């Protein structure tokens, strides 16, 4: 059975594909999650996160832009942006515990992104959490 961490990792992949211009990825999200063995409760969790992030993308991106220091959102790497988008959606639009969300984002960054990404993502999310 998949964990919430694995579900989040799959959502990051979906958001990454969406950001690269594959806006039809939502049509295939169920199949992609099934291929990654994300099922039952975790599939529902992942689907809710993905759809919620996409539906609130404008507000999420505004939040990112407001908390970036000396950067523009387009300067952020695609994987890092996907992790930030997911995490900010969780922080701002769900009742999940913020420290857990931030920790999950840092762990995703360690696994999926560049060496500097965990510190960068922690800084942005910490700034958002405090505001």
N, C-alpha and C positions, 0 to 999 in steps of 0.2 A: 504494500500500500504506500502510496506517495505521501510525502510530508508537505507541510505548508511551505517549507523552504523550496522544495522541488516545484511546487505549484507556482511560487513567485518567480523562480528561475525561468519557467516556461512563459510566464507573462512577460518577463523582460524580453525574451526572444520574440514574442508576438509584437510588442511595442517597438522593438528594434526594426522588424520588418515593416511595420506600419510607417515608421519615421523615414525609412528609405524609399517610400513611395508605393508600397504595396497596401493600398487602402482597402483592398478586397480581402485582406488576411482574416478579417472577422468572419467571413463566410466559411473559412477553413479551420477556424480556431478549435472547434470540437474534434475534428480529425487529428489535428496536431497534438492536442492534449491527450487524446486516446493513444496516439503513437508513442507518447512519452510516458504512458501508463499512469496518467493523472486521471483518476476516476472518482466517481461518487462524490463525497463531501468535498474533496480537494478540487475536483473538476468544477464543482459549483463555486467554490471559493475563487479559483483562478478565473473563471468566466466573469464573475462579479467584479473582480479587480480590473480585468482587461476592459470590459465594457464601461465600467465607471470611470476609468482613466481616460478613455477615448471621449466619452460624453462630457467630461469636465476638462478637456485638454487646454482650452483657452485659459481658464482660471489657474490650472496647474502650471502652465508655462509662464503666466504672469507672475506667479509666486516664485518660480525659479529665477526669472529675470530680476525681480526685486531683491533677491538675496545673493546674487552673484557679485563678487567683488572683482572689479577690473576685467570683466569678461562679458561677452554677449552670449546669449543662448546658442547661437550658431557656432560659437567657438568650442562648445562642449562636445566631446566625442559622442558618437551615436549610442554606444553601450552605456556610458555614464548617464546620458540624457534619459535613456529608457529606465535605468535604475532610479534616477531622481524623480521622473514622472510617476512611476509606480509608488514610490515611497511618499511623495508629497500628496498623492491622492489618498493614500492610507492615513496619513497624519491629519489631513484637512477634512476628509469626507467620510471617515469610518470611525467607529468607537474603539478601534484597536489601540493598545497601549503604545504610546509614542516611543519609549525606549526600546521596546521589542522591534518595532518597525525600523528604527534607526540601526539597531544591531543587525537585523536581517539585511538591510541595504549595504552595510559595510561588508558583511560576509559575501554577498553577491558580488560586490566590487572586487574583493580579493580573488574570487574565483573567475570572474568574467572580464575584468577590465584591466587597465594599465596599473603599474606599480603605485602611481601617485593617486589613483582614483579613490581608494578608501578614505584617505585623509581629506580629499576634496569634498567627497560626498558627505562625510561626517560634518565638515564645516558648514556646508549649505543647509543640511537638515537640522543641525543644532541651532543655527540662526533662525530657521523657520519655526522650530519648536518654541523658542524663546519669545517670538513675536506674537 
